Amino acid sequence: MIKSMTGYGRGESVWNGHAITAEIRSVNNRYLDCVVKLPRMYNFAEDAVKAAVQQRVSRGKVEVYLSVGPSETGGVSISVNRPVADGYYSALRELADAYSLADDISVSLLSRFPDVFLVERTEEDRDEAVAGLLEALSKALDEFDAMREREGAKLAEDVRNRAETIKQLTAQVEERAPGIVADYRAKLTAKLQEILGSTQIDESRILTEAAIYADKVAVDEETVRLRSHLDQLAGMLEQGGSVGRKLDFLIQEFNREANTIGSKCNDVETGRLVVDIKAEIEKIREQIQNLE
Protein backbone atom coordinates (compact mmCIF):
# COMPACT_ATOMS: atom_id res chain seq x y z
CA MET A 1 0.00 0.00 0.00
CA ILE A 2 1.33 3.40 -1.01
CA LYS A 3 1.28 5.91 1.84
CA SER A 4 1.57 9.66 2.00
CA MET A 5 4.11 11.20 4.39
CA THR A 6 1.51 13.60 5.77
CA GLY A 7 -1.18 12.51 8.20
CA TYR A 8 -2.79 12.83 11.60
CA GLY A 9 -4.07 10.35 14.16
CA ARG A 10 -5.45 10.37 17.70
CA GLY A 11 -5.91 7.60 20.25
CA GLU A 12 -6.97 7.21 23.86
CA SER A 13 -6.53 4.63 26.61
CA VAL A 14 -6.96 4.33 30.38
CA TRP A 15 -4.26 3.01 32.67
CA ASN A 16 -4.35 2.83 36.46
CA GLY A 17 -7.08 5.47 36.53
CA HIS A 18 -5.16 7.80 34.20
CA ALA A 19 -6.77 8.99 30.95
CA ILE A 20 -4.06 8.89 28.26
CA THR A 21 -4.33 10.76 24.96
CA ALA A 22 -1.92 10.30 22.05
CA GLU A 23 -1.74 12.51 18.98
CA ILE A 24 0.57 12.02 16.01
CA ARG A 25 1.06 14.21 12.97
CA SER A 26 3.67 14.28 10.22
CA VAL A 27 4.90 16.33 7.27
CA ASN A 28 7.34 15.63 4.45
CA ASN A 29 10.97 14.95 5.25
CA ARG A 30 13.75 13.12 3.44
CA TYR A 31 14.38 10.82 6.40
CA LEU A 32 12.51 9.82 9.57
CA ASP A 33 12.69 12.53 12.21
CA CYS A 34 10.58 11.63 15.24
CA VAL A 35 9.98 14.11 18.07
CA VAL A 36 8.18 12.87 21.20
CA LYS A 37 6.62 15.18 23.76
CA LEU A 38 5.70 13.57 27.10
CA PRO A 39 4.92 14.76 30.63
CA ARG A 40 8.29 15.08 32.37
CA MET A 41 7.62 12.30 34.88
CA TYR A 42 7.08 9.84 31.97
CA ASN A 43 10.21 10.67 30.00
CA PHE A 44 11.42 7.13 30.64
CA ALA A 45 8.93 5.96 27.98
CA GLU A 46 10.38 8.10 25.15
CA ASP A 47 12.58 5.37 23.64
CA ALA A 48 9.70 2.87 23.61
CA VAL A 49 7.44 5.42 21.91
CA LYS A 50 10.05 6.18 19.23
CA ALA A 51 10.60 2.47 18.61
CA ALA A 52 6.85 1.95 18.12
CA VAL A 53 6.73 4.81 15.61
CA GLN A 54 9.75 3.48 13.69
CA GLN A 55 8.00 0.14 13.22
CA ARG A 56 5.15 1.87 11.37
CA VAL A 57 6.79 4.90 9.73
CA SER A 58 9.92 5.02 7.57
CA ARG A 59 10.03 8.66 6.37
CA GLY A 60 8.71 12.03 7.43
CA LYS A 61 8.98 14.55 10.24
CA VAL A 62 6.77 12.98 12.89
CA GLU A 63 5.59 14.69 16.06
CA VAL A 64 4.04 12.63 18.86
CA TYR A 65 2.18 14.25 21.75
CA LEU A 66 1.23 12.15 24.78
CA SER A 67 -0.75 13.54 27.72
CA VAL A 68 -1.54 11.71 30.96
CA GLY A 69 -4.46 12.91 33.08
CA PRO A 70 -4.62 12.66 36.88
CA SER A 71 -5.56 9.30 38.34
CA GLU A 72 -9.16 8.83 39.41
CA THR A 73 -7.81 7.24 42.59
CA GLY A 74 -5.75 10.33 43.30
CA GLY A 75 -2.44 8.53 42.94
CA VAL A 76 -1.52 9.27 46.57
CA SER A 77 -1.65 7.49 49.95
CA ILE A 78 -2.26 9.21 53.28
CA SER A 79 -1.13 7.78 56.62
CA VAL A 80 -0.69 8.98 60.22
CA ASN A 81 2.79 10.04 61.18
CA ARG A 82 2.66 8.26 64.55
CA PRO A 83 5.87 9.59 66.10
CA VAL A 84 4.84 13.20 65.36
CA ALA A 85 1.22 12.63 66.48
CA ASP A 86 2.42 10.91 69.70
CA GLY A 87 4.73 13.84 70.37
CA TYR A 88 1.93 16.38 69.98
CA TYR A 89 -0.41 14.28 72.13
CA SER A 90 2.15 13.92 74.94
CA ALA A 91 2.95 17.63 74.83
CA LEU A 92 -0.77 18.51 75.06
CA ARG A 93 -1.28 16.15 78.04
CA GLU A 94 1.74 17.58 79.76
CA LEU A 95 0.42 21.10 79.15
CA ALA A 96 -3.00 20.18 80.57
CA ASP A 97 -1.51 18.59 83.71
CA ALA A 98 0.94 21.42 84.34
CA TYR A 99 -1.70 24.12 84.17
CA SER A 100 -4.72 22.15 85.41
CA LEU A 101 -6.50 22.59 82.09
CA ALA A 102 -9.46 20.63 80.84
CA ASP A 103 -8.45 17.52 78.92
CA ASP A 104 -10.20 18.37 75.61
CA ILE A 105 -7.72 16.77 73.22
CA SER A 106 -9.54 15.60 70.05
CA VAL A 107 -8.76 14.18 66.62
CA SER A 108 -9.75 17.49 65.09
CA LEU A 109 -7.24 19.28 67.27
CA LEU A 110 -4.38 16.89 66.55
CA SER A 111 -5.04 16.92 62.81
CA ARG A 112 -4.40 20.62 62.66
CA PHE A 113 -0.76 20.30 63.65
CA PRO A 114 1.80 20.15 60.81
CA ASP A 115 3.25 16.83 59.68
CA VAL A 116 0.69 14.73 61.56
CA PHE A 117 -0.28 13.13 58.25
CA LEU A 118 2.09 11.69 55.66
CA VAL A 119 1.01 12.26 52.05
CA GLU A 120 2.95 10.05 49.62
CA ARG A 121 2.57 9.60 45.88
CA THR A 122 1.75 6.02 44.98
CA GLU A 123 4.67 4.39 43.17
CA GLU A 124 3.61 3.43 39.64
CA ASP A 125 4.97 0.46 37.73
CA ARG A 126 7.05 1.76 34.82
CA ASP A 127 6.37 -1.22 32.56
CA GLU A 128 2.63 -0.82 33.07
CA ALA A 129 2.93 2.91 32.40
CA VAL A 130 4.76 2.26 29.12
CA ALA A 131 2.13 -0.31 28.13
CA GLY A 132 -0.65 2.22 28.76
CA LEU A 133 1.09 4.89 26.72
CA LEU A 134 1.78 2.50 23.85
CA GLU A 135 -1.87 1.39 23.80
CA ALA A 136 -3.00 4.97 23.15
CA LEU A 137 -0.18 5.44 20.63
CA SER A 138 -1.15 2.28 18.75
CA LYS A 139 -4.69 3.56 18.28
CA ALA A 140 -3.34 6.91 17.09
CA LEU A 141 -1.02 5.15 14.64
CA ASP A 142 -3.92 3.12 13.23
CA GLU A 143 -5.87 6.29 12.48
CA PHE A 144 -2.69 7.98 11.24
CA ASP A 145 -1.93 5.12 8.81
CA ALA A 146 -5.50 5.01 7.54
CA MET A 147 -5.31 8.70 6.65
CA ARG A 148 -1.90 8.28 4.98
CA GLU A 149 -3.16 5.32 2.94
CA ARG A 150 -6.14 7.28 1.66
CA GLU A 151 -3.93 10.18 0.65
CA GLY A 152 -1.31 7.84 -0.79
CA ALA A 153 -3.89 6.12 -2.99
CA LYS A 154 -4.91 9.49 -4.46
CA LEU A 155 -1.29 10.46 -5.10
CA ALA A 156 -0.49 7.10 -6.71
CA GLU A 157 -3.52 7.37 -9.01
CA ASP A 158 -2.47 10.84 -10.11
CA VAL A 159 1.08 9.60 -10.80
CA ARG A 160 -0.28 6.69 -12.87
CA ASN A 161 -2.42 9.05 -14.95
CA ARG A 162 0.51 11.34 -15.63
CA ALA A 163 2.73 8.39 -16.49
CA GLU A 164 0.13 7.29 -19.05
CA THR A 165 0.22 10.79 -20.54
CA ILE A 166 4.01 10.56 -20.83
CA LYS A 167 3.68 7.21 -22.56
CA GLN A 168 1.29 8.70 -25.12
CA LEU A 169 3.55 11.69 -25.72
CA THR A 170 6.54 9.36 -26.15
CA ALA A 171 4.61 7.42 -28.79
CA GLN A 172 4.02 10.69 -30.65
CA VAL A 173 7.74 11.47 -30.50
CA GLU A 174 8.49 8.05 -31.99
CA GLU A 175 5.94 8.64 -34.74
CA ARG A 176 7.52 12.00 -35.56
CA ALA A 177 11.09 10.64 -35.78
CA PRO A 178 11.00 9.23 -39.38
CA GLY A 179 9.30 12.37 -40.66
CA ILE A 180 12.04 14.58 -39.21
CA VAL A 181 14.68 12.92 -41.40
CA ALA A 182 12.40 12.99 -44.45
CA ASP A 183 11.77 16.71 -43.90
CA TYR A 184 15.49 17.35 -43.56
CA ARG A 185 16.22 15.47 -46.79
CA ALA A 186 13.50 17.38 -48.65
CA LYS A 187 14.77 20.72 -47.37
CA LEU A 188 18.36 19.81 -48.23
CA THR A 189 17.39 18.81 -51.78
CA ALA A 190 15.39 21.99 -52.26
CA LYS A 191 18.25 24.12 -50.98
CA LEU A 192 20.77 22.47 -53.29
CA GLN A 193 18.46 22.85 -56.25
CA GLU A 194 18.06 26.51 -55.45
CA ILE A 195 21.84 26.96 -55.27
CA LEU A 196 22.90 24.72 -58.15
CA GLY A 197 19.98 25.44 -60.47
CA SER A 198 20.01 23.00 -63.40
CA THR A 199 23.27 21.35 -62.34
CA GLN A 200 22.99 17.65 -61.59
CA ILE A 201 22.53 17.00 -57.83
CA ASP A 202 24.63 14.21 -56.32
CA GLU A 203 21.93 11.97 -54.86
CA SER A 204 24.45 9.84 -52.94
CA ARG A 205 25.71 12.95 -51.19
CA ILE A 206 22.19 13.82 -50.11
CA LEU A 207 21.69 10.28 -48.82
CA THR A 208 24.94 10.48 -46.86
CA GLU A 209 24.00 13.81 -45.30
CA ALA A 210 20.53 12.48 -44.47
CA ALA A 211 22.06 9.39 -42.86
CA ILE A 212 24.42 11.50 -40.75
CA TYR A 213 21.54 13.72 -39.68
CA ALA A 214 19.34 10.69 -38.92
CA ASP A 215 22.02 9.26 -36.64
CA LYS A 216 22.41 12.62 -34.94
CA VAL A 217 18.73 13.08 -34.18
CA ALA A 218 17.86 9.42 -33.50
CA VAL A 219 16.00 9.15 -30.18
CA ASP A 220 14.96 5.51 -30.29
CA GLU A 221 17.39 4.56 -27.50
CA GLU A 222 16.07 7.32 -25.29
CA THR A 223 12.41 6.51 -25.92
CA VAL A 224 13.06 2.81 -25.22
CA ARG A 225 14.72 3.69 -21.90
CA LEU A 226 11.90 6.11 -21.08
CA ARG A 227 9.35 3.36 -21.66
CA SER A 228 11.42 1.06 -19.45
CA HIS A 229 11.39 3.69 -16.69
CA LEU A 230 7.60 3.97 -17.05
CA ASP A 231 7.31 0.21 -16.56
CA GLN A 232 9.52 0.45 -13.46
CA LEU A 233 7.33 3.23 -12.12
CA ALA A 234 4.19 1.17 -12.60
CA GLY A 235 5.84 -1.81 -10.90
CA MET A 236 6.89 0.21 -7.87
CA LEU A 237 3.43 1.67 -7.44
CA GLU A 238 1.94 -1.81 -7.71
CA GLN A 239 4.43 -3.19 -5.20
CA GLY A 240 3.62 -0.50 -2.66
CA GLY A 241 5.43 0.02 0.61
CA SER A 242 8.03 2.70 1.22
CA VAL A 243 8.95 3.55 -2.39
CA GLY A 244 9.11 7.34 -2.28
CA ARG A 245 12.90 7.54 -2.24
CA LYS A 246 13.27 5.00 -5.07
CA LEU A 247 10.74 6.89 -7.15
CA ASP A 248 12.66 10.09 -6.50
CA PHE A 249 15.79 8.52 -8.00
CA LEU A 250 13.82 7.05 -10.90
CA ILE A 251 12.26 10.38 -11.84
CA GLN A 252 15.77 11.80 -12.26
CA GLU A 253 16.27 9.22 -15.02
CA PHE A 254 13.01 10.37 -16.61
CA ASN A 255 14.38 13.90 -16.77
CA ARG A 256 17.68 12.73 -18.21
CA GLU A 257 16.01 10.93 -21.12
CA ALA A 258 13.63 13.81 -21.80
CA ASN A 259 16.49 16.32 -21.85
CA THR A 260 18.48 14.16 -24.28
CA ILE A 261 15.50 13.83 -26.62
CA GLY A 262 15.00 17.58 -26.50
CA SER A 263 18.67 18.30 -27.25
CA LYS A 264 18.69 15.94 -30.25
CA CYS A 265 15.54 17.10 -31.99
CA ASN A 266 15.42 20.43 -33.77
CA ASP A 267 11.89 19.75 -34.92
CA VAL A 268 9.42 22.29 -33.50
CA GLU A 269 6.60 19.77 -33.00
CA THR A 270 8.90 17.29 -31.26
CA GLY A 271 10.20 20.11 -29.09
CA ARG A 272 6.63 20.88 -28.03
CA LEU A 273 6.07 17.23 -27.17
CA VAL A 274 9.27 17.17 -25.09
CA VAL A 275 8.14 20.26 -23.19
CA ASP A 276 4.84 18.50 -22.41
CA ILE A 277 6.72 15.38 -21.29
CA LYS A 278 8.96 17.41 -18.97
CA ALA A 279 5.93 19.22 -17.54
CA GLU A 280 4.32 15.88 -16.64
CA ILE A 281 7.61 14.61 -15.18
CA GLU A 282 7.82 17.68 -12.96
CA LYS A 283 4.26 17.15 -11.74
CA ILE A 284 5.08 13.52 -10.93
CA ARG A 285 8.20 14.64 -9.07
CA GLU A 286 6.11 17.03 -6.96
CA GLN A 287 3.65 14.25 -6.11
CA ILE A 288 6.23 11.65 -5.13
CA GLN A 289 7.81 14.17 -2.75
CA ASN A 290 4.73 13.44 -0.61
CA LEU A 291 5.10 9.64 -0.72
CA GLU A 292 6.71 7.68 2.09
JOVEN-V698647 format. One record per backbone hydrogen bond with DSSP energy under -1.0 kcal/mol. CO is the residue of the C=O (numbers start at 1). NH is the residue of the N-H. Records with the same first field share a line. If there is no record, write none. Layout:
CO = NH + NH
This chain:
3 = 292
7 = 26
9 = 24
11 = 22
13 = 20
15 = 18
17 = 72
18 = 15
19 = 69
20 = 13
21 = 67
22 = 11
23 = 65
24 = 9
25 = 63
26 = 7
27 = 61
31 = 60
33 = 62
35 = 64
37 = 66
39 = 42
40 = 43
42 = 45
43 = 46
45 = 49
46 = 50
47 = 51
48 = 52
49 = 53
50 = 54
51 = 55
53 = 56 + 57
60 = 33
61 = 27
62 = 35
63 = 25
64 = 37
65 = 23
67 = 21
71 = 74
75 = 122
77 = 120
79 = 118
80 = 82
81 = 85
82 = 86
83 = 87
84 = 88
85 = 89
86 = 90
87 = 91
88 = 92
89 = 93
90 = 94
91 = 95
92 = 96
93 = 97
94 = 98
95 = 99
96 = 101
102 = 104
106 = 110
107 = 111
109 = 112
110 = 113
113 = 116
116 = 81
118 = 79
120 = 77
125 = 129
126 = 130
127 = 131
128 = 132
129 = 133
130 = 134
131 = 135
132 = 136
133 = 137
134 = 138
135 = 139
136 = 140
137 = 141
138 = 142
139 = 143
140 = 144
141 = 145
142 = 146
143 = 147
144 = 148
145 = 149
146 = 150
147 = 151
148 = 4 + 152
149 = 153
150 = 154
151 = 155
152 = 156
153 = 157
154 = 158
155 = 159
156 = 160
157 = 161
158 = 162
159 = 163
160 = 164
161 = 165
162 = 166
163 = 167
164 = 168
165 = 169
166 = 170
167 = 171
168 = 172
169 = 173
170 = 174
171 = 175
172 = 176
173 = 177
176 = 180
177 = 181
178 = 182
179 = 183
180 = 184
181 = 185
182 = 186
183 = 187
184 = 188
185 = 189
186 = 190
187 = 191
188 = 192
189 = 193
190 = 194
191 = 195
192 = 196
193 = 197
196 = 199
201 = 203
202 = 206
203 = 207
204 = 208
205 = 209
206 = 210
207 = 211
208 = 212
209 = 213
210 = 214
211 = 215
212 = 216
213 = 217
219 = 223
220 = 224
221 = 225
222 = 226
223 = 227
224 = 228
225 = 229
226 = 230
227 = 231
228 = 232
229 = 233
230 = 234
231 = 235
232 = 236
233 = 237
234 = 238
235 = 239
236 = 240
241 = 243
243 = 247
244 = 248
245 = 249
246 = 250
247 = 251
250 = 254
251 = 255
252 = 256
253 = 257
254 = 258
255 = 259
256 = 260
257 = 261
258 = 262
259 = 263
260 = 264
261 = 265
267 = 271
268 = 272
269 = 273
270 = 274
271 = 275
272 = 276
273 = 277
274 = 278
275 = 279
276 = 280
277 = 281
278 = 282
279 = 283
280 = 284
281 = 285
282 = 286
283 = 287
284 = 288
285 = 289
287 = 290
288 = 291
290 = 5
